Amino acid sequence: MTADPRTQPTGVKIHLSSGAGVDITWADGHQSHYDFHYLRERCPCATCRDAREKAAGKILLPLYKEKPRALQAEPVGHYAVRFTFSDGHATGIYSFEHFREICPCAECRSLPATQRP
């Protein structure tokens, strides 16, 4: 079975000290940039997924919250990264497949969900 080049990173740069986010170059040549706030809002852990599902369709008042920063990043095997955020959250494991699914670039956002990795 051949790995999908859309979900295989050839380069990963995590900019903790500058707070600039994460840059990934993929085996198919695509490049993605994720800021830490974006990643925190799309945490794949069960608690965060459940909270997003419960909030779906509800009108929520905007509250001021300081944008979370990533304080620490650690590899999880060869397939993912786990972040510790400034809001104390540290349970999300961001697989490279998840990173590619949530790529925020205009090209990826324009693809139908069925064509995303």
N, C-alpha and C positions, 0 to 999 in steps of 0.2 A: 504494500500500500504506500503510495507516494504522498508525502505531506503537501498540503495546499500552500503554495508559495505566498498566498495572500495572508496567511496567519503565521508565517515563519519570519522572525526578525533577523536581519543581518547586522543591525546596529541598534543599540538602545542606550540613550543618554538621559540620565535622571539628574536634573539640575536642582538639587536640594538647597545648596548654599545661596544661590541667586533667587530661588523661588520661581524660576522661569517655567517649570513643568517638565514634561517628558517628551523626548523626540525619538521616534522609531522609524528606521528605514526597513522596509519589508523586502523579502526575496523577489517579489515581482516588480521592484523598483519604486513602489509607492512610498511616500514619506508622510508621516503623521505627526502632529503636535497636539499635546493635551496639556492644558493648564491644570494645576492641582485642584482648583475649585470645581472645574468641570468633572474631574475624576471622582472627587468626593461626592458630588451630586449623583453620580452613576455607579456608586459602589455596588458590587454584585453580591454582597452577603445577604443571607436570608432575611435578617432584620430590616435592612434598608429596602430590599425588594418588596417586602410586606408593607412597609410604610408608604412607599410610592403607590402601590396598588390601592391602599386604603384612601390615599389622597386624590387619586385619579377622579376627575370629574367634579371635585369639590372646589369651591371658591375659597382660597386661603388669603388672608390679609398679609400683605408683605410686612415682614418684620426685619428690622436691622439685625444682621448677624455679621460678625467679622468673617471675612473669607478664610476658610481653613487653609492652612499650609501643610505641606508634608514635612515632617520632622525627621523621618527615617524611612528608608526603603531597603527591602531585603529580597533577594531572589528566593523563589519557591521552586526547587528543582530547576529544570530547564524550560519550564512552561509558563511561569507566572512571576508576578511581583506582589509583595504585600507592603502596604504603606502604613505608617503610623502618622495620623493627622493631628494638628494642633487642637482639635476639638476632642481629642482622646480616643477617637475611633481607630481601631487597628485590626478588625476582623475580616475585612474584604481581601480576597485573593483575586487579583486582576490577571487572568490568563491572557496570553497573547491573542487568543481567539476573541476574547471579550474586548481587548483593546481595539482590534480591527473592526469588530461589530459597531463600536461606538465612535469610530473615527469621525471627528467633527468637520473635516474638510468639505467644501462644497461638492466636490466630485462624489464622495461617498454618501453624503446626505441626499443626493439626487437619485441614487440607486433605489429601486424597489427592494423591500425587505427580503424578497426571495432571491435576489442577486448578491446579497451581502454574505460574507463568509460566516 
